Each structure stands twice: as C-alpha cells, then as structure tokens.
C-alpha cells in the first residue's frame, strides 16, 4: 500500500479495508448494532448523540398501532424517560446530523440496544469513516460492556466479519 504524504497508515489501512462497505450503492441501508447496554448506558448514548448532533425528523413509532408521533419539542430527559419506561411500546427513530459525518439514522427500539444506520455513497471517504469509527469509540467509552457489531441481515458474512474485525482493532488501537 502506498502512503500518501501527510496521512497516517492507520487512516489508509482502515479505508483500504472497509471502503466498499461505505461506497457501494444498495437498496439496504447498513446498520451497526450496539447491544448489551446496561443500566443508564443507553440513556447516556442518547444524550451524547443529541448533545453532539442536530435531530432531523425525530419520531416515536407506537409498536402496536404503527402510528408515528413527532417528539421535536421533547427534552432529552423526557425522551430518555419515555424510552426507559415504555421500551416495549415505543421505538424512537430519528436521523442525526453530526459534524464530519453524513446524516445517520438512529433506532432506539430495545431496552438494551440501539442501531445506527448509514447510507453508503460518494460522501464517504477515509476521513469520514474515521469520524464514524470515532463516534463508535465514544459509544464504546460510554458503554464499554456493550457489543458493537455489523447487522447480520444486511451485510454478508464476509463483510460483517471484516467490518467487525476492523472496528474492534480500531477501538483497541491496534490499527
């Protein structure tokens, strides 16, 4: 691999490994699952996302009826309380605009988990993937016991293993 002047091997190594997973066009939006959250970790992650980003189209979906309800004017505390108290009845789904990243979709649909979805395309490059991995590092720091994994129903087994291994090496600072 040729190293470009002014870039680090880490940046280029990560990009070389995973760029097809971020550049490809597909009818499926890839998702990263964060599972095994304990106690207040899910709330802390939610607070982090809402503090660092700007919400776009924030909604609850009521599981039974499938009805969508906007939560634009709800405080983070109220949102977290609603999700914690009604985890079996509510799904919070919203897109989030964060610095240095394309718009991400977040789904808080389980008491001990949430997923982050992204749209592959031209806006992804080595710097953006590193920014995404740094976002996942923040989630890992907030919830070190949680498991961060590519969703099996969206990625092939090879893609899932590649992304999981690369992300884990990045989080462990081996890459």
C-alpha positions in Angstrom: 0.0 0.0 0.0 1.3 3.4 -0.9 1.1 6.0 1.9 0.0 9.5 0.8 2.1 12.4 2.2 0.5 13.9 5.3 -1.7 10.9 6.1 -1.3 8.2 8.7 -1.1 4.5 7.9 -4.0 4.0 10.3 -6.3 6.1 8.2 -5.4 4.5 5.0 -5.4 1.0 6.4 -8.9 1.4 7.7 -10.1 2.9 4.4 -8.4 0.2 2.3 -10.2 -2.5 4.3 -13.7 -1.1 4.5 -14.3 1.3 1.7 -16.5 -1.0 -0.3 -18.9 -1.2 2.7 -19.3 2.6 2.7 -19.1 3.4 -1.1 -21.4 0.8 -2.5 -25.0 1.5 -3.6 -27.6 -0.8 -2.3 -31.3 -0.9 -1.6 -30.4 -1.8 2.0 -29.0 0.8 4.5 -26.2 -0.8 6.5 -26.7 -0.8 10.3 -24.4 -1.1 13.2 -26.0 -2.6 16.3 -25.0 -1.7 19.8 -26.3 -4.4 22.1 -25.9 -5.5 25.7 -26.3 -2.0 27.2 -26.6 -1.9 30.9 -28.4 0.5 33.3 -28.1 4.1 32.2 -25.8 3.4 29.2 -28.5 3.6 26.6 -29.7 6.9 28.0 -26.1 8.2 28.2 -25.6 7.3 24.5 -28.9 9.0 23.6 -27.8 12.1 25.5 -24.4 12.1 23.7 -26.0 11.9 20.3 -28.5 14.6 21.0 -25.9 16.9 22.5 -23.4 16.5 19.7 -25.8 16.4 16.7 -28.8 18.0 15.3 -32.0 16.0 15.1 -33.9 15.7 11.8 -37.3 14.1 11.7 -37.5 12.9 15.3 -40.4 10.4 15.8 -41.7 7.7 18.0 -43.4 4.7 16.5 -46.0 3.1 18.6 -45.4 -0.7 18.2 -49.0 -1.9 18.4 -50.6 0.6 16.0 -47.6 1.6 14.0 -48.6 5.2 14.4 -45.8 7.8 14.3 -45.6 10.7 16.7 -43.2 13.6 16.5 -41.0 14.4 19.5 -39.3 17.6 18.3 -40.2 19.6 21.4 -39.4 16.9 24.0 -36.4 17.4 26.2 -33.6 14.8 26.2 -34.6 13.9 29.8 -38.2 13.3 28.9 -37.3 11.4 25.8 -35.0 9.1 27.8 -37.6 8.6 30.5 -40.3 7.7 27.9 -37.9 5.2 26.2 -36.9 3.6 29.5 -40.5 3.4 30.9 -42.1 2.2 27.6 -39.3 0.2 25.9 -41.8 -2.5 24.8 -44.3 0.0 23.4 -42.1 2.7 21.7 -39.5 2.9 19.1 -37.6 6.2 18.7 -36.3 6.7 15.2 -34.6 9.8 14.0 -31.9 11.0 11.7 -29.0 12.9 13.1 -26.6 15.3 11.6 -23.2 15.3 13.2 -20.0 17.2 12.4 -17.9 15.5 9.7 -20.4 12.8 9.0 -23.2 12.2 6.6 -26.7 12.0 8.1 -27.1 8.9 10.3 -30.3 7.1 11.3 -30.7 6.0 14.9 -33.2 3.5 16.1 -33.8 3.1 19.8 -36.0 0.0 19.6 -35.0 -2.2 22.5 -34.3 -1.6 26.2 -30.7 -2.8 26.0 -29.8 -1.9 22.4 -30.0 0.6 19.5 -28.8 0.7 16.0 -27.0 3.3 13.8 -27.8 3.2 10.1 -25.9 5.0 7.3 -26.4 5.5 3.6 -23.4 4.4 1.5 -22.3 6.7 -1.2 -19.9 9.3 -2.6 -19.8 11.4 0.6 -17.8 8.6 2.4 -14.1 8.7 2.3 -11.2 7.8 4.6 -11.7 10.8 6.9 -15.4 10.3 7.2 -15.0 6.6 8.0 -12.5 7.5 10.7 -15.0 10.1 12.1 -17.7 7.3 12.1 -15.3 5.0 13.9 -14.6 7.8 16.4 -18.3 8.1 17.0 -18.4 4.4 17.7 -15.4 4.8 20.0 -17.4 7.4 22.0 -20.2 4.8 22.3 -17.7 2.2 23.4 -16.3 4.6 26.1 -19.9 5.3 27.3 -20.8 1.6 27.3 -17.6 -0.5 27.4 -19.6 -3.7 28.1 -21.8 -3.3 25.0 -21.1 -5.2 21.8 -20.8 -3.1 18.6 -21.4 -5.2 15.6 -22.4 -5.0 11.9 -26.0 -6.3 11.5 -26.0 -9.8 10.0 -29.2 -9.4 8.0 -27.7 -6.5 5.9 -24.0 -7.5 5.5 -22.7 -10.7 4.0 -20.8 -12.9 6.5 -17.5 -11.8 4.9 -18.4 -8.1 5.1 -19.7 -8.4 8.6 -16.6 -10.2 9.9 -14.3 -7.7 8.0 -16.1 -4.6 9.4 -16.4 -6.1 13.0 -12.7 -7.0 13.0 -11.5 -3.7 11.6 -13.7 -1.7 14.0 -12.6 -3.8 17.0 -8.9 -3.4 16.1 -9.5 0.4 15.7 -11.3 0.5 19.2 -8.4 -1.5 20.7 -6.0 0.9 18.9 -4.3 -2.0 17.1 -4.9 -0.3 13.8 
